[in-house]
């Protein structure tokens, strides 16, 4: 006969701020719609530097003066951390 002991373990999720962990990634997307309702959808490059990603919005606006609505797309690394028995 095989016996097993099982127990419940608490888990929490938290931002990954480990020294060797991945850095947050930033991107912006243009939300402005054309007169026909089609979204522009142009996006900046993904960057670890917020200012680099945000700077794209100004360049896009220079090329498209009526494109004034944007969304920030943020990828923030998180990690699961195992706690003690519940």
C-alpha positions in Angstrom: 0.0 0.0 0.0 1.3 3.5 -0.9 0.6 6.4 1.4 0.8 10.1 0.7 0.6 13.1 3.0 -0.9 16.1 1.3 -1.1 19.6 2.8 -2.4 22.9 1.6 0.1 25.7 1.0 -0.6 29.4 0.8 0.6 31.2 -2.2 0.9 35.0 -2.8 1.7 36.9 -5.9 3.9 40.0 -5.8 5.9 42.1 -8.3 9.2 40.5 -9.2 11.8 42.9 -7.8 14.6 40.4 -7.7 17.9 41.9 -8.7 18.2 39.5 -11.6 14.4 39.6 -12.4 13.0 41.0 -15.7 12.4 44.8 -15.9 9.0 46.3 -16.6 8.3 46.9 -20.3 6.5 49.9 -21.7 4.7 50.6 -25.0 2.1 53.1 -26.3 -0.7 52.5 -28.8 -2.6 55.2 -30.7 -6.4 54.9 -29.9 -7.5 57.7 -32.3 -10.2 56.5 -34.8 -10.6 57.6 -38.4 -13.9 59.2 -39.6 -15.0 55.7 -40.6 -14.4 54.5 -37.1 -11.3 52.4 -37.9 -8.7 52.6 -35.1 -5.2 53.8 -36.0 -3.6 51.1 -33.8 0.0 52.3 -34.4 2.3 51.2 -31.6 5.6 52.3 -30.2 8.5 49.8 -29.8 8.5 48.0 -26.4 11.1 49.6 -24.1 12.4 49.1 -20.6 12.6 52.9 -20.5 9.3 54.7 -20.0 10.5 58.0 -21.6 11.6 56.2 -24.7 8.1 54.6 -25.2 6.3 57.9 -24.3 8.5 59.9 -26.7 7.0 57.9 -29.6 3.6 59.5 -28.9 5.1 63.0 -29.7 6.7 61.7 -32.9 3.3 60.1 -33.9 1.5 63.3 -33.2 3.9 65.3 -35.4 3.1 63.0 -38.3 -0.6 62.8 -37.4 -1.7 66.0 -35.8 -5.3 64.8 -35.1 -4.1 61.6 -33.3 -4.4 62.7 -29.7 -5.6 59.6 -27.8 -3.2 56.9 -26.6 -3.0 53.9 -24.3 0.0 52.9 -22.2 0.7 49.2 -22.3 2.6 48.1 -19.3 4.1 44.6 -18.7 5.1 44.3 -15.1 6.7 41.0 -14.1 5.1 39.3 -11.1 6.1 36.1 -9.3 4.4 33.6 -7.1 5.7 33.1 -3.6 5.0 30.0 -1.6 4.0 30.6 2.0 3.7 28.3 4.9 0.9 25.7 5.5 -2.6 27.1 5.8 
